[in-house]
Amino acid sequence: METQVVDNQKKKSLKGVWKTLKVRTKIFQIFLHLLALAGCAVFGAWAFYELGFTKNKGGVDNNNRYLADYKAQTNLTDSSKIFEDNMVNYLNLVALSRFYPINAHLITDAEHYNERAGSIRQMIYAADMYLQEGDTARQYQQMVRELKAVLDKYPAKASDAHLIPWMNEPAWPALKAAILKDKDVILEAARLTGVEPRLIVSCLVGEQIRLFNSKREMYKQYLGPVKVLSVQSQFSFGVNGIKDFTARKVEDNLIDSSSVFYMGRKYEHILDFETENHAAERTSRLTDYHNHLYSYIYTGCILHQTMLQWKRAGYDISNRPDILCTLFNLGFEASKPSDHPQCGGSHITVNNQIYTFGVIGNDFYYSGELAKDFPILAKSFADE
């Protein structure tokens, strides 16, 4: 009883003291109490976190065993097996595109950017994880089995033969090596003339194959052992066989703004001469055995000027390497825009089979050969 009386007296005393405090002091004390409470809350939250009460311990995914099988898909080292595996990948993508085209497109596009070997197979495998059950999954798996059955019905033949017959010519590997030696100057000429490098190389291939087969024994001693390009120095000049009157026409077209072949002001000075003797300097440029840059610049100009002539007449041949190579071979006088351009040019005989210059250029352009160094670009000409 006495204790209760004392407590009541203390409460009354505290109330009395509180009432006597100034408003400013009351506010300050309330603030201190709130600050202390906030500190306790923060400390408590930290302790709760550190003691692990907020951690999600998780668990083993139901697909763990499926995902673990990735290792079995990445142990291929034999090139033939890798190629065969890629064929199966494409079949899977064909099937996937019928049910989930978005995912098939994403995986197909990603193949161009992925650097890790076997990544496309892993991407397909990861997608298949969601196609294990249900009607759609069964249809998808059935389509994959049917496509693979077709592939198995026609097993790959063990053959080193090239589909394009003239590329089975022993000189072809040597010619590719020789072209790669000129990669930097070809790219520079393409930049200067606004032409896709692969188009310039297509004309080069046509001319070098023509030269090799017209004077086979003579060129064997250069192209085979030494792997260098043949340079002409009589009736036609350089590695691409540019005739003198064609070269002069190219030069005139660069500066004649009224010409249908005019390429624009940015190209007017790419062939400016350094001496007064233009004829001698032109020949010297084209027949330089050590630097073929000017052969490629003239080639790029011919291609660009011809394309512009046709485009201004209402016909776009920028995506027709067969026609562009044909007209490069035949010359400006044969370039007559129409709605029915024809592939042809000089006849070239390789292993008793006759080709035309235009077809050989087109064969190379779309063959995939040297694609890493001279890829097919989005645009064939810079100023389209």
C-alpha positions as CSV (number, residue, x, y, z in Angstrom):
1,M,0.0,0.0,0.0
2,E,2.8,2.3,0.9
3,T,4.6,1.4,-2.3
4,Q,1.6,2.3,-4.4
5,V,1.3,5.7,-2.6
6,V,5.0,6.4,-3.4
7,D,4.5,5.5,-7.1
8,N,1.5,7.8,-7.3
9,Q,3.5,10.6,-5.7
10,K,6.4,10.1,-8.2
11,K,3.9,10.2,-11.2
12,K,2.4,13.4,-9.8
13,S,5.9,14.8,-9.3
14,L,6.9,13.9,-12.9
15,K,3.7,15.5,-14.3
16,G,4.4,18.5,-12.3
17,V,7.9,18.8,-13.5
18,W,6.8,18.2,-17.1
19,K,4.2,21.0,-16.8
20,T,6.8,23.4,-15.6
21,L,9.1,22.7,-18.5
22,K,9.3,25.2,-21.4
23,V,7.7,24.3,-24.7
24,R,11.2,24.3,-26.4
25,T,12.5,21.9,-23.8
26,K,9.5,19.6,-24.2
27,I,10.1,19.4,-28.0
28,F,13.8,18.7,-27.5
29,Q,13.1,15.8,-25.1
30,I,10.5,14.3,-27.4
31,F,13.0,14.5,-30.3
32,L,15.7,12.8,-28.2
33,H,13.3,10.0,-27.3
34,L,12.2,9.5,-30.9
35,L,15.9,9.5,-32.0
36,A,16.7,6.8,-29.4
37,L,13.8,4.7,-30.7
38,A,14.9,5.1,-34.3
39,G,18.4,4.0,-33.3
40,C,17.1,0.9,-31.5
41,A,15.0,0.1,-34.6
42,V,18.0,0.4,-36.9
43,F,20.2,-1.7,-34.6
44,G,17.4,-4.3,-34.3
45,A,17.0,-4.5,-38.1
46,W,20.8,-4.9,-38.5
47,A,21.0,-7.7,-35.9
48,F,18.0,-9.4,-37.5
49,Y,19.7,-9.4,-40.9
50,E,23.1,-10.5,-39.6
51,L,21.6,-13.4,-37.7
52,G,20.3,-14.7,-41.0
53,F,16.6,-14.3,-40.3
54,T,16.1,-12.6,-43.7
55,K,18.0,-15.1,-45.8
56,N,16.1,-17.2,-48.4
57,K,17.7,-20.5,-48.1
58,G,16.2,-21.5,-51.5
59,G,16.4,-25.1,-52.8
60,V,17.5,-27.3,-55.7
61,D,15.6,-26.4,-58.9
62,N,13.4,-29.1,-60.4
63,N,15.3,-28.8,-63.6
64,N,18.7,-29.2,-62.1
65,R,19.3,-32.7,-63.6
66,Y,18.2,-31.4,-67.0
67,L,20.6,-28.4,-66.9
68,A,23.5,-30.6,-65.7
69,D,23.4,-32.4,-69.0
70,Y,24.9,-29.4,-70.7
71,K,28.3,-30.9,-70.3
72,A,27.4,-33.7,-72.6
73,Q,26.6,-31.1,-75.3
74,T,30.0,-29.3,-75.3
75,N,32.6,-32.1,-75.6
76,L,32.7,-32.1,-79.4
77,T,36.2,-31.5,-80.8
78,D,36.1,-33.2,-84.2
79,S,35.3,-30.7,-87.0
80,S,33.1,-33.1,-88.9
81,K,31.1,-33.8,-85.8
82,I,30.8,-30.2,-85.0
83,F,29.4,-29.5,-88.5
84,E,27.0,-32.4,-88.1
85,D,25.9,-31.1,-84.7
86,N,25.3,-27.6,-86.3
87,M,23.0,-29.2,-88.9
88,V,21.0,-30.7,-86.1
89,N,20.9,-27.3,-84.4
90,Y,19.3,-25.7,-87.5
91,L,16.7,-28.5,-87.6
92,N,15.8,-27.7,-84.0
93,L,15.6,-24.0,-84.8
94,V,13.3,-24.7,-87.8
95,A,11.0,-26.7,-85.5
96,L,11.2,-24.0,-82.8
97,S,10.3,-21.3,-85.3
98,R,6.9,-23.0,-86.0
99,F,5.9,-22.8,-82.3
100,Y,7.9,-20.0,-80.8
101,P,9.2,-17.8,-83.6
102,I,10.4,-15.1,-81.3
103,N,12.8,-17.4,-79.5
104,A,14.0,-19.0,-82.7
105,H,14.8,-15.6,-84.2
106,L,16.6,-14.5,-81.0
107,I,18.8,-17.6,-81.0
108,T,19.5,-17.3,-84.7
109,D,20.5,-13.7,-84.4
110,A,22.6,-14.4,-81.3
111,E,24.7,-16.9,-83.3
112,H,26.3,-14.0,-85.2
113,Y,27.5,-12.4,-81.9
114,N,28.4,-15.4,-79.6
115,E,32.1,-16.2,-79.5
116,R,31.9,-19.4,-77.4
117,A,31.9,-22.6,-79.4
118,G,28.8,-24.6,-78.9
119,S,26.8,-21.8,-77.4
120,I,23.9,-22.1,-79.9
121,R,23.4,-25.7,-79.0
122,Q,23.3,-24.7,-75.3
123,M,20.7,-22.0,-76.1
124,I,18.5,-24.5,-77.9
125,Y,19.0,-27.0,-75.1
126,A,17.9,-24.3,-72.6
127,A,14.8,-23.5,-74.7
128,D,13.9,-27.2,-74.9
129,M,13.7,-27.2,-71.1
130,Y,10.3,-25.5,-71.4
131,L,9.2,-28.0,-74.1
132,Q,9.1,-31.2,-72.1
133,E,5.4,-31.4,-71.3
134,G,2.1,-30.5,-72.9
135,D,0.6,-30.7,-76.3
136,T,2.8,-28.0,-77.9
137,A,5.9,-29.8,-76.5
138,R,4.8,-33.1,-78.0
139,Q,4.2,-31.5,-81.4
140,Y,7.5,-29.8,-81.3
141,Q,9.4,-32.9,-80.3
142,Q,7.6,-34.9,-83.0
143,M,8.6,-32.3,-85.6
144,V,12.2,-32.5,-84.5
145,R,12.2,-36.3,-84.8
146,E,10.7,-36.1,-88.3
147,L,13.3,-33.5,-89.5
148,K,16.1,-35.6,-88.0
149,A,14.8,-38.7,-89.7
150,V,15.0,-36.9,-93.1
151,L,18.6,-35.8,-92.3
152,D,19.5,-39.4,-91.4
153,K,18.0,-40.6,-94.6
154,Y,20.6,-38.7,-96.6
155,P,23.9,-39.2,-94.8
156,A,26.7,-36.7,-95.6
157,K,29.2,-37.9,-98.2
158,A,32.8,-38.0,-97.3
159,S,34.0,-35.7,-100.1
160,D,36.5,-32.8,-100.3
161,A,35.0,-31.7,-103.7
162,H,33.8,-28.1,-104.0
163,L,30.3,-27.5,-105.3
164,I,31.6,-24.8,-107.6
165,P,33.7,-26.8,-110.1
166,W,36.3,-24.2,-111.0
167,M,37.1,-23.9,-107.3
168,N,38.5,-27.4,-107.4
169,E,41.3,-26.1,-109.6
170,P,44.6,-26.5,-107.7
171,A,45.3,-22.8,-108.3
172,W,42.4,-21.7,-106.3
173,P,44.0,-22.1,-102.8
174,A,47.1,-20.2,-104.0
175,L,44.9,-17.5,-105.5
176,K,43.1,-17.0,-102.2
177,A,46.4,-16.7,-100.4
178,A,47.6,-14.1,-102.9
179,I,44.4,-12.1,-102.5
180,L,44.8,-12.0,-98.7
181,K,48.2,-10.5,-99.2
182,D,46.5,-7.5,-100.8
183,K,43.7,-7.3,-98.2
184,D,44.8,-3.9,-96.8
185,V,45.1,-2.2,-100.1
186,I,41.8,-3.7,-101.3
187,L,40.0,-2.3,-98.2
188,E,41.7,1.1,-98.8
189,A,40.6,1.2,-102.4
190,A,37.1,0.2,-101.4
191,R,37.0,3.1,-98.8
192,L,38.3,5.6,-101.3
193,T,35.8,4.6,-104.1
194,G,32.7,3.9,-101.9
195,V,32.4,0.3,-103.1
196,E,32.0,-2.9,-101.1
197,P,35.4,-4.7,-101.0
198,R,33.9,-8.0,-101.9
199,L,32.7,-6.6,-105.2
200,I,36.3,-5.5,-106.1
201,V,37.6,-9.0,-105.1
202,S,34.9,-10.6,-107.3
203,C,36.3,-8.8,-110.4
204,L,39.8,-9.6,-109.3
205,V,39.0,-13.3,-109.0
206,G,37.4,-13.3,-112.5
207,E,40.5,-11.7,-114.1
208,Q,43.0,-13.8,-112.3
209,I,41.2,-17.1,-113.2
210,R,41.0,-15.9,-116.8
211,L,44.7,-15.1,-116.9
212,F,45.7,-18.4,-115.2
213,N,43.8,-20.5,-117.7
214,S,44.8,-18.5,-120.8
215,K,48.5,-18.9,-119.9
216,R,48.5,-21.7,-117.5
217,E,52.1,-22.8,-117.6
218,M,53.4,-19.3,-117.4
219,Y,51.4,-18.3,-114.4
220,K,51.9,-21.6,-112.6
221,Q,55.4,-20.5,-111.7
222,Y,54.1,-17.4,-110.0
223,L,50.7,-18.2,-108.5
224,G,51.5,-21.7,-107.3
225,P,54.9,-21.5,-105.5
226,V,55.1,-17.7,-104.8
227,K,51.3,-17.0,-104.3
228,V,51.4,-13.6,-106.0
229,L,48.9,-12.1,-108.3
230,S,49.6,-11.8,-112.0
231,V,50.2,-8.2,-113.2
232,Q,49.5,-7.4,-116.9
233,S,51.7,-4.8,-118.6
234,Q,50.9,-4.9,-122.3
235,F,47.4,-4.5,-123.8
236,S,45.7,-4.4,-120.3
237,F,47.3,-3.3,-117.1
238,G,47.5,-4.4,-113.5
239,V,46.0,-7.3,-111.6
240,N,42.6,-6.5,-112.9
241,G,43.4,-6.0,-116.6
242,I,42.4,-2.3,-116.9
243,K,42.7,-1.0,-120.5
244,D,44.3,2.4,-121.0
245,F,41.2,3.9,-122.7
246,T,39.0,2.5,-119.8
247,A,41.3,4.1,-117.3
248,R,41.1,7.5,-119.1
249,K,37.3,7.2,-119.2
250,V,37.2,6.6,-115.4
251,E,39.3,9.7,-114.9
252,D,37.1,11.8,-117.1
253,N,34.0,10.6,-115.3
254,L,35.4,11.6,-111.9
255,I,35.5,15.3,-112.9
256,D,32.6,15.6,-115.3
257,S,29.6,16.6,-113.2
258,S,27.3,16.3,-116.3
259,S,28.2,12.7,-116.9
260,V,25.8,9.9,-116.0
261,F,28.9,8.2,-114.5
262,Y,29.7,11.1,-112.2
263,M,30.3,9.9,-108.6
264,G,30.2,13.2,-106.8
265,R,32.5,15.9,-105.5
266,K,34.0,13.8,-102.7
267,Y,35.5,11.5,-105.3
268,E,36.8,14.0,-107.8
269,H,40.4,14.0,-106.7
270,I,41.1,10.3,-105.8
271,L,43.0,9.8,-109.1
272,D,44.8,13.2,-109.4
273,F,48.2,12.9,-111.1
274,E,51.4,14.1,-109.6
275,T,53.2,14.8,-112.9
276,E,52.4,16.3,-116.3
277,N,53.0,13.0,-118.1
278,H,49.6,11.4,-117.3
279,A,50.0,8.4,-119.7
280,A,53.3,7.3,-118.2
281,E,52.1,7.9,-114.6
282,R,48.9,6.0,-115.3
283,T,50.8,3.0,-116.7
284,S,53.3,3.1,-113.8
285,R,50.5,3.1,-111.3
286,L,48.7,0.2,-112.8
287,T,51.7,-2.0,-113.5
288,D,53.3,-1.6,-110.1
289,Y,54.3,-5.1,-109.1
290,H,54.7,-4.2,-105.4
291,N,51.6,-2.2,-104.8
292,H,48.3,-2.9,-106.6
293,L,46.3,-0.1,-104.9
294,Y,45.6,1.8,-108.2
295,S,44.4,-1.4,-109.9
296,Y,41.8,-1.6,-107.2
297,I,40.9,2.1,-107.2
298,Y,40.2,2.0,-110.9
299,T,38.2,-1.2,-110.4
300,G,36.1,0.4,-107.6
301,C,35.5,3.5,-109.8
302,I,34.3,1.4,-112.8
303,L,31.9,-0.5,-110.5
304,H,30.6,2.6,-108.8
305,Q,30.2,4.6,-112.0
306,T,28.5,1.7,-113.8
307,M,26.0,1.3,-110.9
308,L,25.2,5.0,-110.9
309,Q,24.6,5.0,-114.7
310,W,22.1,2.3,-114.4
311,K,20.5,3.7,-111.2
312,R,20.0,7.1,-112.9
313,A,18.3,5.3,-115.8
314,G,15.9,3.7,-113.4
315,Y,17.5,0.3,-112.9
316,D,19.2,-0.8,-109.7
317,I,22.0,-3.4,-110.2
318,S,23.7,-2.7,-107.0
319,N,22.7,-6.1,-105.7
320,R,23.7,-7.9,-108.9
321,P,27.4,-8.9,-108.7
322,D,26.9,-11.0,-111.9
323,I,25.9,-8.0,-113.9
324,L,28.5,-5.7,-112.4
325,C,31.3,-8.1,-113.0
326,T,30.0,-8.7,-116.6
327,L,30.0,-4.9,-117.3
328,F,33.4,-4.5,-115.6
329,N,34.8,-7.1,-118.0
330,L,33.1,-5.8,-121.2
331,G,33.7,-2.1,-120.6
332,F,31.7,1.2,-120.5
333,E,30.7,0.9,-124.1
334,A,28.8,-2.3,-123.3
335,S,27.0,-0.8,-120.4
336,K,23.5,0.0,-121.7
337,P,20.9,0.2,-119.0
338,S,17.7,-1.9,-119.5
339,D,15.2,-3.9,-117.6
340,H,16.8,-7.2,-118.7
341,P,20.5,-7.1,-117.9
342,Q,22.4,-10.2,-119.0
343,C,25.2,-12.0,-117.2
344,G,28.1,-13.0,-119.5
345,G,31.5,-11.6,-120.6
346,S,34.7,-13.3,-121.7
347,H,34.6,-17.1,-121.9
348,I,36.9,-18.8,-119.5
349,T,37.7,-22.5,-119.7
350,V,38.6,-24.4,-116.6
351,N,39.1,-28.1,-116.7
352,N,37.3,-28.3,-120.0
353,Q,34.2,-26.5,-118.7
354,I,33.3,-23.1,-120.0
355,Y,32.4,-20.2,-117.7
356,T,31.8,-16.5,-118.3
357,F,33.5,-13.7,-116.4
358,G,30.2,-12.6,-114.8
359,V,29.4,-16.1,-113.5
360,I,32.9,-16.6,-112.0
361,G,32.5,-13.2,-110.2
362,N,29.1,-14.1,-109.0
363,D,30.2,-17.6,-107.9
364,F,32.9,-16.1,-105.7
365,Y,30.6,-13.3,-104.3
366,Y,28.1,-15.8,-103.0
367,S,30.4,-18.7,-102.3
368,G,31.3,-17.8,-98.7
369,E,35.0,-18.0,-99.6
370,L,37.1,-15.4,-97.8
371,A,33.9,-14.1,-96.1
372,K,35.8,-13.4,-92.8
373,D,38.1,-10.9,-94.6
374,F,35.6,-9.6,-97.3
375,P,32.1,-10.0,-95.9
376,I,28.9,-9.2,-97.8
377,L,28.0,-5.7,-96.5
378,A,24.5,-4.2,-95.9
379,K,25.2,-1.8,-98.8
380,S,27.2,-2.5,-101.9
381,F,27.9,1.2,-102.5
382,A,28.4,4.1,-100.1
383,D,26.2,6.7,-101.7
384,E,23.0,4.7,-102.4
